[in-house]
Amino acid sequence: MNRCFLATLCVLACVSASAGATSITSESMELVSAEMVIAPTQSDFATEAAQRRSLYRELVAGAAKHFVVDLGALTPNEAQHLSGVNQQGNRRLLVGIDRPVGAEIDLALGDRLQLTGGVHTKTDGTVVWTTTLLSEGATAMRAHLTEIALPEGAALYVYGTRGQAFGPYTGAGAFGAGELWTNSVLGDTLTLQLEITGPVSFETLLDAYFVIDSIGHMGDRFSVTRWESAEAVKSFCTDGDGPINEPCVFNADCSSVPSAIAPAAQAIGEMLYASGSSYYICSGGLVADTAGTMTPYFLTANHCISTSTEAASLETYWDFTAPCGTTACDYAWDSGRATPGATIVSTNSTSDYTLLQLASVPSGRTYLGWTSAAVAYSNGTGLYRLSHPSGAPQAYSTHSVSTTAGTCSSWPRGSWIYSKDTYGATEGGSSGSPVLNSSGEIVGQLSGGCGTNVNEVCDTVNNATVDGAFAAYFSSVAPWLNPGSCVPSTEVCDGVDNDCDGLIDEDDVCGAPSCGERGDPCTTGGDCCSNRCHPRKLYCR
């Protein structure tokens, strides 16, 4: 089968000799490492799923009477964009499209589109606002809200039609910079519900405002293993889509994963995020720091996430595995195991890495250890990986470092690690997945493939797998992963705390433009340090 979901970049024209590349060796640096950390408490997903269903029933029972805003089917341009193939150069997996809405919600003045919701007051004075959006053909949906200005006691929820409900989203922690990407819900219907604890005065309602900026409409590539019904999955598969992975991609649960690698299953997350007008899937993993803080640092690829907006839109899916003996066509998974939100800690296109800090993670996580020892020139060194190829449940692959594989000109050996697949393979959606040594330590993360036949992921003869080398960029992430190791130097604008004062770039010598504090007059969010300007009262929130 000719696959179009690829984690590859280079074709024949960009293969070159590796001679002349700068070698990074263990002798040229002080070696540092961190041990893998396994959290003692495990998540009770059955209980969490029951809680979501209970919340769903409560929200539906308390919903205000409202209209459904029907966005209709995708336009021809939207459908063409969503069906676009993930070929050479596109190493992240396209699974969705952003559909503009632009509905202003103002509880004091009434909905400005008149058809975007309803409001009622409960007997205790609590005000409830509800609106439902329909995007025909979507397999899952999520909402992007902007210009959020909500009073104390306000809680926002999102739910679908299949018993999934998430929230409450409350306070500045949820509404970073006045915006929010909600969790995804399965199906083509998404309901937003705002509750303001009563009694509620008109003055309180004046503070209730936000904009439904857009809706994320996910297509078939996202859905196949996420239906709540195994019958629905089988129905989908019998429509002709068939297996979603190449035959050389192996289910992790059916593989003999070494004991040093197995705990990584609880560190690996599948990433859904917005970039431009699209939604993509990549992979990543939690990373330990030497202080053992269990701060949710998360490593992925720069070509996946490189901007603060992309990071803020991230929704990370956990424990997405399939029991051995099942396939994507007879297995359904609880897609509620997801946590939204992240910020960028450090990122660079050189070695293609991004270190994020997630807003939250479930209990029972593994934090991967790492080593600053270079392996790019250690021919034959064994490498191990868990990832989500084509957005499928976790797959397992092994690789062997190759110092003879031809290199792609934009990925010099040393800053990148070249290897040959020895078991399994990677596809689009695997990008960003950490690659581990035999001790379970991170030595890099997936950039893609390089070779003369990159459209065939099972071709191990003509293609090499390429990972950004952790050793090459370790000094840039050391302030977070090896706290206390910072050696002061002159601060420059490079995304690193060079002078060890805890401040980086625009927060330090690079300077930030003056901004208004809470209560100061403003005209736009950019006038405020919080980036939140009240839309009518025009003061910083």
ABEGO torsion letter per residue (X at the ends): XBBABBABABBAAABBBABGBBBBBAAABBBBBBBBBBBABBBBAAAAAAAAAAAAAAAAAABBBBBBBBAEBBBAAAAAAAABBBBBGBABBBABBBBBAGBBBBAAAEBAAGAAEBBBBBAAGBBBBBBBBBBBGBABBBBBBBGBBBBBGBBBBBBBAAGBBBOBBBEAAABBGGBBBBBBBBEABBBBBBBBBOBBBAAAAAABBBBBABBBBBBAAAAAAABABAAAAAAAAAAGAEBABBAABBBAAABBBBAAAAAAAAABBBBBBBBEABBBBBBBBBBBBAAGAGBBBBBBBAAABABAAAAAABBBBBGBBBBBGBBAAABBBBAABBBBEBBBABBBABGGBBBBBBABBBBGBBBBBBBABBAAABBGBBBBBBBBBGGBBBBBBBBBBBAABBBBAABBBGABBBBBBABEBBBBGABGBBBBBAAGBBAEBBAEBBEAAAABAABAAABBBBBBBAAAAAAAAAAAABBGABBBBBBBBAGBBAAGAGBBEAABAAEBBBBBBBGBBBABAAABAAGBBBAAAGBBX
